[in-house]
Amino acid sequence: MDSLPDLPISNLGDNMAIGTLLGLAHALAGMTYVAGTLMQSLPVPKREWKAWGPVMMWDATIAELGIATVSIMQLIVDIISNLIRAELAGPFSSPSVSFLAITSQLVSFDAAIFILISIVNSTIVLAPVAELLVKILGLPVQIVTTAIIIWSIIHIIIGLFPNLWLVLWETGLVFFAIPFRIGRKFASYLMASAIVLAIALPIMPSIALWLEGHLSYELLFGRFQDIVNQVQSNPLALLQLIPLLATSVADLLGAMVIALVIFPFVYLFILSMIIRSLANAFGGSASGPIFSEFVVTQSRESVKTLEESR
């Protein structure tokens, strides 16, 4: 008797969770559709309650479509991610390699500040200067340390998200299928977050390094190239390299701070705005139905005209 193939425990657990969530979402969608049919057909005492009938039937249909298109959604996310990675092809296209490059720079920058303060503080004559440096560089050290923590969290999430985003998407379908739109708002945020983060988070380290390299080239190499072009016609222009070297270090540090410290906060803020907009598109109206939208009634103008004719 042939033995069954060995399956990775992590993949098996993910498949069981995905299957459980899909079954739960399907059951809730069916229950919502049946409840909507009953509310539309039975003699419900209040019209506002009866208006829930077509709304619940429509929500259940949308939920079933979402359940049926899980594989298609996974294929779309994979295609978009692969296209973006192909555009970012290079030594830092891998999230792990990019993360190591980012953290090594931030840790070196943080350590350099501590070493500078320690050296100055060890000299009795420069002790007042050390206190001033601590006050001046205290905030940058805190910001850089926070950036290291944020990049570490992002790296952990990137490692989990290849399987986690699909679980979040299907959890959103479960909440979407709950009757009376109880979990629709939360469901829309879960589904929007799953799609946006699955595509945007893995490329975040690569974009940060690309931005740093672009800024460094514009601030440093571009100026060197201009001076080299001037030297061909005026050899004295070579003397401009001396003051340029003094400012190059500061420019490179500025490029690193912009790309590796400021950029993650801006990037995550932009993603939050995209998630919010996409959640509104998924969720639509999370409140209850308005009866006048489903039942034909007289408008205010027709009622006013009828009263005037009387």
C-alpha positions in Angstrom: 0.0 0.0 0.0 1.4 3.3 -1.1 2.1 5.8 1.7 0.6 9.3 1.5 3.1 12.1 0.6 4.4 14.1 3.4 3.0 17.6 3.6 4.6 20.5 5.4 2.9 21.1 8.7 2.7 24.8 8.2 1.0 24.5 4.7 -1.3 21.8 6.1 -2.4 24.1 8.9 -2.9 27.0 6.6 -5.0 24.9 4.2 -7.1 23.7 7.1 -7.7 27.2 8.3 -8.5 28.4 4.8 -11.0 25.5 4.3 -12.6 26.2 7.7 -13.0 29.9 6.9 -14.4 29.2 3.5 -16.9 26.7 4.9 -18.0 29.2 7.6 -18.4 32.0 5.1 -20.4 29.8 2.8 -22.7 28.8 5.7 -23.2 32.4 6.8 -23.9 33.5 3.3 -26.6 30.8 2.9 -28.1 31.7 6.2 -28.2 35.4 5.2 -29.9 34.6 1.9 -32.5 32.4 3.5 -33.2 35.0 6.2 -33.5 37.7 3.5 -35.9 35.6 1.5 -38.1 35.0 4.6 -38.2 38.6 5.5 -39.2 39.6 2.0 -41.9 37.0 1.6 -43.4 36.7 5.1 -45.9 39.4 6.5 -43.4 41.3 8.5 -45.2 43.9 10.7 -42.8 46.8 10.0 -41.8 48.0 6.5 -38.3 49.0 7.7 -37.7 45.3 8.6 -39.1 44.1 5.3 -36.7 46.3 3.5 -33.9 44.2 4.9 -35.0 41.3 2.6 -33.5 42.3 -0.7 -30.5 43.8 1.0 -29.6 40.6 2.8 -30.1 38.6 -0.4 -27.8 40.9 -2.3 -25.2 40.8 0.4 -25.3 37.0 0.5 -24.9 36.9 -3.3 -21.8 39.2 -3.1 -20.3 37.1 -0.4 -20.8 33.9 -2.5 -19.1 35.6 -5.4 -16.2 36.6 -3.1 -15.9 33.0 -1.9 -15.9 31.7 -5.5 -13.2 34.1 -6.6 -10.6 33.3 -3.9 -8.3 31.5 -6.3 -8.7 34.2 -8.9 -7.8 36.9 -6.3 -4.8 34.9 -5.2 -3.6 34.7 -8.9 -4.1 38.4 -9.4 -2.1 39.3 -6.3 0.7 37.0 -7.4 0.8 38.4 -10.9 0.9 42.0 -9.7 3.6 41.2 -7.1 5.8 39.4 -9.7 5.4 42.3 -12.2 6.5 44.8 -9.5 9.5 42.6 -8.5 10.5 42.4 -12.1 10.6 46.2 -12.3 12.7 46.3 -9.2 15.2 43.7 -10.4 18.6 44.1 -8.9 20.8 43.1 -5.9 18.2 44.4 -3.4 15.1 43.0 -5.1 14.8 40.4 -2.3 13.1 41.6 0.8 15.6 39.8 3.1 18.6 41.2 1.4 17.1 44.7 1.4 16.2 44.4 5.1 19.8 43.4 6.0 21.2 46.4 4.1 18.7 48.8 5.8 19.2 47.5 9.3 23.0 47.5 9.0 23.0 51.2 7.9 20.6 52.2 10.7 22.5 50.3 13.4 25.8 51.7 12.2 24.4 55.2 12.3 23.0 54.7 15.8 26.3 53.2 17.0 28.3 56.0 15.5 26.3 58.6 17.5 26.8 56.7 20.7 30.5 56.3 20.1 30.8 60.0 19.3 29.1 61.0 22.5 31.2 58.5 24.5 34.5 59.8 23.1 33.6 63.4 23.8 32.2 62.5 27.3 35.5 60.7 28.2 37.4 63.9 27.9 37.1 66.1 31.0 37.6 69.3 29.0 34.8 68.4 26.5 32.3 67.2 29.1 30.0 70.3 28.6 30.1 69.6 24.9 29.0 66.0 25.5 26.0 67.3 27.4 25.1 69.5 24.5 25.5 66.6 22.1 23.2 64.5 24.1 20.5 67.2 24.0 21.0 67.8 20.3 21.4 64.1 19.2 18.9 62.6 21.6 15.9 63.0 19.3 17.7 61.7 16.2 18.8 58.6 18.2 15.2 58.0 19.3 13.9 58.4 15.8 16.6 56.0 14.3 15.9 53.5 17.0 12.2 53.7 16.3 12.9 53.2 12.6 14.9 50.0 13.4 12.0 48.7 15.4 9.5 49.5 12.6 11.7 47.8 9.9 12.1 44.8 12.2 8.3 44.5 12.6 7.8 45.0 8.8 10.4 42.2 8.1 8.5 39.8 10.4 5.2 40.7 8.8 6.6 40.2 5.3 7.8 36.8 6.3 4.3 35.8 7.5 2.2 37.6 4.9 2.5 35.1 1.9 0.0 32.9 3.7 -1.4 35.3 6.2 -3.0 37.7 3.7 -5.3 34.9 2.3 -6.4 34.1 5.8 -7.2 37.8 6.4 -9.1 38.0 3.1 -11.3 34.9 4.0 -11.8 36.2 7.5 -13.2 39.3 5.9 -15.5 37.2 3.8 -16.8 35.5 7.0 -17.6 38.9 8.6 -19.1 40.1 5.3 -21.5 37.2 5.2 -22.9 37.8 8.7 -26.6 38.8 8.5 -27.8 42.4 8.9 -24.3 43.8 7.9 -23.1 43.5 11.5 -19.5 42.9 10.5 -19.4 44.5 7.1 -17.3 47.5 8.0 -14.7 45.4 9.7 -14.8 42.9 6.9 -14.1 45.6 4.2 -11.1 46.8 6.2 -9.7 43.2 6.6 -10.1 42.5 2.8 -8.6 45.8 1.8 -5.7 45.5 4.2 -5.0 41.9 2.9 -4.7 42.9 -0.7 -2.8 46.2 -0.3 -0.3 44.8 2.2 0.2 41.6 0.3 1.4 43.7 -2.7 3.0 46.7 -1.1 4.8 45.4 2.0 7.2 43.0 0.3 8.5 45.8 -2.0 8.9 48.4 0.7 12.6 47.7 1.6 13.5 47.7 -2.1 11.8 51.0 -2.7 13.6 52.5 0.3 17.0 51.4 -1.0 16.1 52.6 -4.5 15.1 56.0 -3.0 18.3 56.2 -1.0 20.5 55.4 -4.0 18.6 57.9 -6.2 19.0 60.7 -3.6 22.7 59.8 -3.1 23.4 60.0 -6.8 21.6 63.3 -7.1 23.3 64.8 -4.1 26.8 63.4 -4.5 27.7 61.7 -7.8 25.8 64.3 -9.9 28.0 67.1 -8.4 31.2 65.1 -8.9 30.2 64.6 -12.5 29.6 68.3 -13.0 33.1 69.1 -11.6 34.7 66.5 -13.8 33.1 68.0 -16.8 34.4 71.5 -15.8 37.9 70.2 -15.2 38.2 69.3 -18.9 38.1 73.0 -19.8 39.3 74.5 -16.5 41.8 72.5 -14.4 41.3 74.8 -11.4 37.8 73.5 -11.0 39.4 70.5 -9.4 39.8 72.6 -6.2 36.1 72.6 -5.8 36.3 69.0 -4.7 37.8 69.9 -1.4 34.8 71.7 0.0 32.5 69.2 -1.7 34.0 66.3 0.2 33.1 68.1 3.5 29.4 68.4 2.6 29.2 65.0 0.9 29.1 63.1 4.2 26.3 65.2 5.5 24.4 64.8 2.2 24.7 61.0 2.3 23.5 60.9 5.9 20.6 63.1 4.8 19.7 60.7 2.0 19.9 57.8 4.4 17.6 59.5 7.0 15.1 60.4 4.3 15.0 57.0 2.7 15.3 54.8 5.8 13.8 56.8 8.6 11.2 59.2 7.1 10.2 57.1 4.2 8.6 54.2 6.2 6.3 56.5 8.1 5.2 58.2 4.8 4.8 54.9 3.0 2.7 53.4 5.8 0.5 56.5 5.9 0.0 56.3 2.1 -0.9 52.6 2.4 -3.4 53.5 5.2 -5.1 56.0 2.9 -5.3 53.4 0.1 -6.7 50.8 2.4 -9.3 53.2 3.6 -10.4 54.1 0.1 -10.5 50.4 -1.0 -12.4 49.5 2.2 -15.1 52.0 1.3 -15.3 50.5 -2.2 -15.7 47.0 -0.7 -18.0 47.9 2.1 -20.2 50.5 0.5 -22.9 51.3 3.0 -22.4 49.4 6.2 -25.6 50.8 7.8 -29.1 49.5 7.4 -31.3 49.9 4.4 -33.5 52.9 3.6 -37.0 51.7 2.9 -37.7 54.4 0.3 -34.9 53.0 -1.8 -36.8 49.7 -2.2 -40.4 50.8 -2.2 -42.0 53.2 -4.7 -43.5 56.1 -2.8 -44.8 59.5 -3.6 -42.3 62.3 -3.8 -42.6 65.5 -1.8 -43.3 67.5 -5.0 -46.3 65.2 -6.0 -47.7 65.3 -2.5 -47.4 69.2 -2.4 -49.1 69.4 -5.9 -52.0 67.2 -4.7 -52.6 69.3 -1.6 -52.6 72.5 -3.6 -55.1 71.1 -6.1 -57.4 70.3 -3.2 
